[in-house]
Amino acid sequence: MPISIAVVSTDTGVAERIAGLIPPDTYTVVRCTPSSLPADLPSLFVIALPELESAEEQVIEQLRADDATASTPIVIVSTLPMVALQSVPYASDWTIGIVEEPIAQAVLLDTMSFLLNPE
């Protein structure tokens, strides 16, 4: 059975580009905006973070604050400098991975695989 992935971005073009890198034979991808997250909890979120203090960052903070989603893996995709991303409180969480733009498909898929199977 395919693993459910939610790709979150306010920019539908970015969501489509990221979703296009995820193989449909292994994963079921739902594209959504920060204000329209899926009703069914996915196995993993891929969140395109355009800047800190954005709607996407609020989603990350909300997911971590809710006991039901606090341990759901998140891949953050961003053009922000790594030093800025590592300074946010949730960055040290073992259930969060960071992938830099431009996205290398192999890096994205390896990061997703690691977060879904941390052993």
Backbone as JSON Lines, residues from 0, in Angstrom:
{"i":0,"aa":"M","n":[0.86,-1.18,0.0],"ca":[0.0,0.0,0.0],"c":[0.9,1.24,0.0]}
{"i":1,"aa":"P","n":[0.6,2.21,-0.87],"ca":[1.43,3.43,-0.94],"c":[1.39,4.21,0.37]}
{"i":2,"aa":"I","n":[2.47,4.9,0.65],"ca":[2.61,5.71,1.85],"c":[2.08,7.11,1.54]}
{"i":3,"aa":"S","n":[1.25,7.65,2.45],"ca":[0.63,8.95,2.2],"c":[1.56,10.09,2.56]}
{"i":4,"aa":"I","n":[1.67,11.03,1.63],"ca":[2.53,12.21,1.77],"c":[1.68,13.45,1.5]}
{"i":5,"aa":"A","n":[1.8,14.46,2.35],"ca":[1.15,15.75,2.1],"c":[2.23,16.76,1.75]}
{"i":6,"aa":"V","n":[2.11,17.37,0.58],"ca":[3.03,18.44,0.16],"c":[2.3,19.75,0.43]}
{"i":7,"aa":"V","n":[2.89,20.59,1.29],"ca":[2.25,21.82,1.74],"c":[3.0,23.03,1.21]}
{"i":8,"aa":"S","n":[2.26,23.9,0.5],"ca":[2.83,25.15,0.0],"c":[1.71,26.11,-0.37]}
{"i":9,"aa":"T","n":[1.94,27.4,-0.14],"ca":[0.98,28.4,-0.61],"c":[1.11,28.57,-2.12]}
{"i":10,"aa":"D","n":[2.24,28.19,-2.67],"ca":[2.51,28.3,-4.12],"c":[2.21,26.96,-4.78]}
{"i":11,"aa":"T","n":[1.12,26.91,-5.56],"ca":[0.73,25.64,-6.18],"c":[1.77,25.12,-7.16]}
{"i":12,"aa":"G","n":[2.5,26.01,-7.8],"ca":[3.57,25.59,-8.71],"c":[4.68,24.87,-7.98]}
{"i":13,"aa":"V","n":[5.03,25.37,-6.82],"ca":[6.06,24.73,-5.99],"c":[5.56,23.37,-5.52]}
{"i":14,"aa":"A","n":[4.32,23.3,-5.07],"ca":[3.74,22.03,-4.62],"c":[3.75,21.0,-5.75]}
{"i":15,"aa":"E","n":[3.39,21.43,-6.95],"ca":[3.39,20.52,-8.11],"c":[4.8,20.04,-8.43]}
{"i":16,"aa":"R","n":[5.76,20.94,-8.39],"ca":[7.15,20.58,-8.7],"c":[7.67,19.54,-7.7]}
{"i":17,"aa":"I","n":[7.42,19.78,-6.42],"ca":[7.87,18.85,-5.38],"c":[7.15,17.51,-5.53]}
{"i":18,"aa":"A","n":[5.84,17.56,-5.71],"ca":[5.07,16.32,-5.85],"c":[5.55,15.5,-7.05]}
{"i":19,"aa":"G","n":[5.98,16.18,-8.11],"ca":[6.47,15.5,-9.3],"c":[7.76,14.73,-9.07]}
{"i":20,"aa":"L","n":[8.47,15.03,-7.99],"ca":[9.7,14.33,-7.66],"c":[9.46,13.06,-6.85]}
{"i":21,"aa":"I","n":[8.23,12.88,-6.38],"ca":[7.9,11.75,-5.5],"c":[7.24,10.64,-6.33]}
{"i":22,"aa":"P","n":[7.84,9.44,-6.36],"ca":[7.32,8.36,-7.2],"c":[5.92,7.91,-6.79]}
{"i":23,"aa":"P","n":[4.96,7.93,-7.73],"ca":[3.57,7.58,-7.41],"c":[3.37,6.09,-7.14]}
{"i":24,"aa":"D","n":[4.33,5.25,-7.51],"ca":[4.16,3.82,-7.24],"c":[4.49,3.48,-5.79]}
{"i":25,"aa":"T","n":[5.17,4.36,-5.09],"ca":[5.55,4.13,-3.7],"c":[4.75,5.02,-2.74]}
{"i":26,"aa":"Y","n":[4.38,6.2,-3.2],"ca":[3.74,7.19,-2.34],"c":[2.45,7.71,-2.97]}
{"i":27,"aa":"T","n":[1.48,8.03,-2.11],"ca":[0.28,8.74,-2.53],"c":[0.45,10.18,-2.07]}
{"i":28,"aa":"V","n":[0.46,11.12,-3.01],"ca":[0.74,12.52,-2.68],"c":[-0.54,13.35,-2.74]}
{"i":29,"aa":"V","n":[-0.74,14.12,-1.68],"ca":[-1.82,15.1,-1.61],"c":[-1.17,16.46,-1.56]}
{"i":30,"aa":"R","n":[-1.56,17.36,-2.45],"ca":[-1.06,18.74,-2.44],"c":[-2.05,19.59,-1.67]}
{"i":31,"aa":"C","n":[-1.54,20.43,-0.78],"ca":[-2.44,21.26,0.0],"c":[-1.76,22.58,0.37]}
{"i":32,"aa":"T","n":[-2.57,23.51,0.8],"ca":[-2.06,24.8,1.26],"c":[-2.02,24.77,2.78]}
{"i":33,"aa":"P","n":[-1.34,25.71,3.4],"ca":[-1.31,25.74,4.87],"c":[-2.7,25.85,5.5]}
{"i":34,"aa":"S","n":[-3.65,26.42,4.77],"ca":[-5.0,26.57,5.32],"c":[-5.94,25.41,4.96]}
{"i":35,"aa":"S","n":[-5.43,24.43,4.21],"ca":[-6.29,23.31,3.82],"c":[-5.55,21.98,3.94]}
{"i":36,"aa":"L","n":[-5.08,21.68,5.14],"ca":[-4.37,20.43,5.38],"c":[-5.35,19.25,5.23]}
{"i":37,"aa":"P","n":[-4.83,18.09,4.88],"ca":[-5.72,16.94,4.68],"c":[-6.39,16.51,5.98]}
{"i":38,"aa":"A","n":[-7.63,16.03,5.86],"ca":[-8.38,15.57,7.03],"c":[-7.75,14.3,7.6]}
{"i":39,"aa":"D","n":[-7.27,13.42,6.73],"ca":[-6.6,12.2,7.17],"c":[-5.11,12.48,7.33]}
{"i":40,"aa":"L","n":[-4.57,12.14,8.48],"ca":[-3.16,12.4,8.77],"c":[-2.26,11.59,7.83]}
{"i":41,"aa":"P","n":[-1.39,12.26,7.08],"ca":[-0.47,11.54,6.21],"c":[0.66,10.91,7.04]}
{"i":42,"aa":"S","n":[1.42,10.05,6.41],"ca":[2.57,9.44,7.07],"c":[3.72,10.44,7.21]}
{"i":43,"aa":"L","n":[3.75,11.45,6.31],"ca":[4.83,12.43,6.29],"c":[4.36,13.7,5.61]}
{"i":44,"aa":"F","n":[4.84,14.84,6.1],"ca":[4.58,16.13,5.47],"c":[5.86,16.59,4.77]}
{"i":45,"aa":"V","n":[5.73,17.13,3.56],"ca":[6.81,17.84,2.9],"c":[6.33,19.29,2.82]}
{"i":46,"aa":"I","n":[7.02,20.17,3.53],"ca":[6.57,21.56,3.62],"c":[7.58,22.48,2.96]}
{"i":47,"aa":"A","n":[7.11,23.2,1.94],"ca":[7.96,24.19,1.24],"c":[7.94,25.46,2.08]}
{"i":48,"aa":"L","n":[9.09,25.79,2.67],"ca":[9.19,26.93,3.58],"c":[9.84,28.1,2.86]}
{"i":49,"aa":"P","n":[9.03,29.08,2.38],"ca":[9.6,30.19,1.63],"c":[10.36,31.19,2.5]}
{"i":50,"aa":"E","n":[9.92,31.32,3.76],"ca":[10.56,32.26,4.69],"c":[10.1,31.92,6.1]}
{"i":51,"aa":"L","n":[10.87,32.38,7.07],"ca":[10.45,32.22,8.45],"c":[9.26,33.15,8.7]}
{"i":52,"aa":"E","n":[8.45,32.81,9.68],"ca":[7.25,33.57,10.01],"c":[6.24,33.58,8.86]}
{"i":53,"aa":"S","n":[6.21,32.48,8.11],"ca":[5.25,32.32,7.02],"c":[4.13,31.39,7.46]}
{"i":54,"aa":"A","n":[3.1,31.28,6.63],"ca":[2.0,30.35,6.93],"c":[2.52,28.92,7.02]}
{"i":55,"aa":"E","n":[3.54,28.59,6.2],"ca":[4.11,27.24,6.24],"c":[4.82,26.97,7.56]}
{"i":56,"aa":"E","n":[5.52,27.98,8.09],"ca":[6.17,27.79,9.39],"c":[5.12,27.63,10.48]}
{"i":57,"aa":"Q","n":[4.03,28.33,10.39],"ca":[2.95,28.16,11.36],"c":[2.41,26.74,11.35]}
{"i":58,"aa":"V","n":[2.34,26.13,10.16],"ca":[1.9,24.74,10.06],"c":[2.86,23.83,10.83]}
{"i":59,"aa":"I","n":[4.16,24.02,10.64],"ca":[5.16,23.21,11.34],"c":[4.97,23.36,12.85]}
{"i":60,"aa":"E","n":[4.82,24.58,13.31],"ca":[4.65,24.83,14.74],"c":[3.36,24.2,15.26]}
{"i":61,"aa":"Q","n":[2.29,24.28,14.49],"ca":[1.01,23.67,14.89],"c":[1.12,22.15,14.94]}
{"i":62,"aa":"L","n":[1.79,21.58,13.94],"ca":[1.95,20.12,13.93],"c":[2.74,19.66,15.16]}
{"i":63,"aa":"R","n":[3.77,20.38,15.52],"ca":[4.59,19.99,16.67],"c":[3.88,20.24,18.0]}
{"i":64,"aa":"A","n":[2.97,21.2,18.06],"ca":[2.26,21.53,19.29],"c":[1.1,20.58,19.58]}
{"i":65,"aa":"D","n":[0.61,19.87,18.57],"ca":[-0.52,18.96,18.7],"c":[-0.02,17.55,18.99]}
{"i":66,"aa":"D","n":[-0.49,16.95,20.08],"ca":[-0.04,15.61,20.45],"c":[-0.3,14.58,19.33]}
{"i":67,"aa":"A","n":[-1.36,14.77,18.58],"ca":[-1.7,13.82,17.51],"c":[-0.7,13.85,16.36]}
{"i":68,"aa":"T","n":[-0.03,14.97,16.16],"ca":[0.9,15.11,15.02],"c":[2.33,15.44,15.45]}
{"i":69,"aa":"A","n":[2.59,15.47,16.74],"ca":[3.9,15.9,17.25],"c":[5.06,15.05,16.74]}
{"i":70,"aa":"S","n":[4.8,13.79,16.43],"ca":[5.88,12.93,15.96],"c":[5.76,12.56,14.48]}
{"i":71,"aa":"T","n":[4.83,13.19,13.77],"ca":[4.7,12.94,12.34],"c":[5.92,13.55,11.64]}
{"i":72,"aa":"P","n":[6.64,12.76,10.83],"ca":[7.83,13.28,10.16],"c":[7.5,14.45,9.21]}
{"i":73,"aa":"I","n":[8.44,15.38,9.15],"ca":[8.33,16.56,8.28],"c":[9.64,16.75,7.53]}
{"i":74,"aa":"V","n":[9.53,16.93,6.21],"ca":[10.67,17.35,5.42],"c":[10.44,18.82,5.08]}
{"i":75,"aa":"I","n":[11.37,19.67,5.46],"ca":[11.29,21.09,5.12],"c":[12.13,21.3,3.86]}
{"i":76,"aa":"V","n":[11.52,21.88,2.84],"ca":[12.21,22.22,1.6],"c":[12.3,23.74,1.56]}
{"i":77,"aa":"S","n":[13.53,24.28,1.41],"ca":[13.66,25.73,1.49],"c":[14.91,26.25,0.79]}
{"i":78,"aa":"T","n":[14.83,27.51,0.39],"ca":[16.0,28.22,-0.15],"c":[16.68,29.04,0.94]}
{"i":79,"aa":"L","n":[16.1,29.04,2.13],"ca":[16.69,29.81,3.24],"c":[18.05,29.23,3.6]}
{"i":80,"aa":"P","n":[18.96,30.08,4.09],"ca":[20.28,29.57,4.5],"c":[20.13,28.55,5.63]}
{"i":81,"aa":"M","n":[20.94,27.51,5.59],"ca":[20.86,26.45,6.59],"c":[21.01,27.0,8.01]}
{"i":82,"aa":"V","n":[21.83,28.01,8.19],"ca":[22.03,28.59,9.52],"c":[20.71,29.18,10.05]}
{"i":83,"aa":"A","n":[19.91,29.77,9.19],"ca":[18.62,30.32,9.6],"c":[17.66,29.18,9.96]}
{"i":84,"aa":"L","n":[17.66,28.13,9.16],"ca":[16.77,27.01,9.43],"c":[17.15,26.26,10.7]}
{"i":85,"aa":"Q","n":[18.43,26.17,10.97],"ca":[18.89,25.46,12.16],"c":[18.65,26.25,13.44]}
{"i":86,"aa":"S","n":[18.32,27.52,13.31],"ca":[18.11,28.35,14.5],"c":[16.69,28.27,15.05]}
{"i":87,"aa":"V","n":[15.77,27.68,14.29],"ca":[14.39,27.59,14.76],"c":[14.27,26.45,15.78]}
{"i":88,"aa":"P","n":[13.37,26.58,16.75],"ca":[13.31,25.61,17.85],"c":[13.04,24.17,17.41]}
{"i":89,"aa":"Y","n":[12.28,23.98,16.37],"ca":[11.92,22.61,15.95],"c":[12.99,21.94,15.1]}
{"i":90,"aa":"A","n":[14.03,22.64,14.69],"ca":[15.04,22.09,13.78],"c":[15.81,20.92,14.38]}
{"i":91,"aa":"S","n":[15.94,20.87,15.67],"ca":[16.7,19.78,16.29],"c":[15.85,18.54,16.53]}
{"i":92,"aa":"D","n":[14.6,18.6,16.2],"ca":[13.69,17.47,16.34],"c":[14.12,16.35,15.38]}
{"i":93,"aa":"W","n":[14.29,15.14,15.86],"ca":[14.75,14.03,15.01],"c":[13.73,13.65,13.94]}
{"i":94,"aa":"T","n":[12.49,14.13,14.06],"ca":[11.47,13.8,13.06],"c":[11.39,14.84,11.95]}
{"i":95,"aa":"I","n":[12.34,15.77,11.93],"ca":[12.36,16.81,10.89],"c":[13.66,16.71,10.1]}
{"i":96,"aa":"G","n":[13.52,16.73,8.76],"ca":[14.67,16.78,7.88],"c":[14.6,18.03,7.04]}
{"i":97,"aa":"I","n":[15.74,18.53,6.61],"ca":[15.78,19.75,5.8],"c":[16.45,19.42,4.48]}
{"i":98,"aa":"V","n":[15.79,19.81,3.38],"ca":[16.32,19.62,2.03],"c":[16.42,20.99,1.39]}
{"i":99,"aa":"E","n":[17.6,21.31,0.9],"ca":[17.82,22.62,0.29],"c":[17.32,22.65,-1.16]}
{"i":100,"aa":"E","n":[16.86,23.83,-1.55],"ca":[16.54,24.11,-2.95],"c":[17.82,24.51,-3.66]}
{"i":101,"aa":"P","n":[18.0,24.19,-4.92],"ca":[17.13,23.34,-5.72],"c":[17.19,21.89,-5.23]}
{"i":102,"aa":"I","n":[16.06,21.24,-5.28],"ca":[15.92,19.9,-4.72],"c":[16.57,18.86,-5.63]}
{"i":103,"aa":"A","n":[17.41,18.05,-5.04],"ca":[17.92,16.86,-5.72],"c":[16.96,15.73,-5.34]}
{"i":104,"aa":"Q","n":[16.34,15.11,-6.34],"ca":[15.34,14.08,-6.08],"c":[15.88,12.99,-5.14]}
{"i":105,"aa":"A","n":[17.09,12.54,-5.37],"ca":[17.66,11.48,-4.53],"c":[17.76,11.92,-3.07]}
{"i":106,"aa":"V","n":[18.13,13.18,-2.83],"ca":[18.24,13.69,-1.46],"c":[16.86,13.74,-0.81]}
{"i":107,"aa":"L","n":[15.87,14.23,-1.56],"ca":[14.51,14.28,-1.03],"c":[14.03,12.88,-0.66]}
{"i":108,"aa":"L","n":[14.18,11.93,-1.58],"ca":[13.68,10.58,-1.34],"c":[14.46,9.89,-0.21]}
{"i":109,"aa":"D","n":[15.76,10.1,-0.13],"ca":[16.55,9.53,0.96],"c":[16.12,10.11,2.31]}
{"i":110,"aa":"T","n":[15.86,11.41,2.34],"ca":[15.43,12.06,3.58],"c":[14.07,11.54,4.0]}
{"i":111,"aa":"M","n":[13.15,11.41,3.05],"ca":[11.83,10.87,3.35],"c":[11.94,9.45,3.89]}
{"i":112,"aa":"S","n":[12.73,8.64,3.23],"ca":[12.9,7.24,3.63],"c":[13.48,7.15,5.04]}
{"i":113,"aa":"F","n":[14.49,7.95,5.32],"ca":[15.1,7.95,6.65],"c":[14.07,8.32,7.72]}
{"i":114,"aa":"L","n":[13.29,9.39,7.49],"ca":[12.33,9.84,8.48],"c":[11.19,8.83,8.68]}
{"i":115,"aa":"L","n":[10.84,8.12,7.61],"ca":[9.77,7.11,7.72],"c":[10.26,5.81,8.34]}
{"i":116,"aa":"N","n":[11.57,5.55,8.25],"ca":[12.17,4.31,8.77],"c":[13.44,4.64,9.53]}
{"i":117,"aa":"P","n":[13.35,5.27,10.7],"ca":[14.55,5.78,11.37],"c":[15.49,4.72,11.94]}
{"i":118,"aa":"E","n":[15.12,3.45,11.96],"ca":[16.01,2.43,12.53],"c":[17.21,2.23,11.67]}
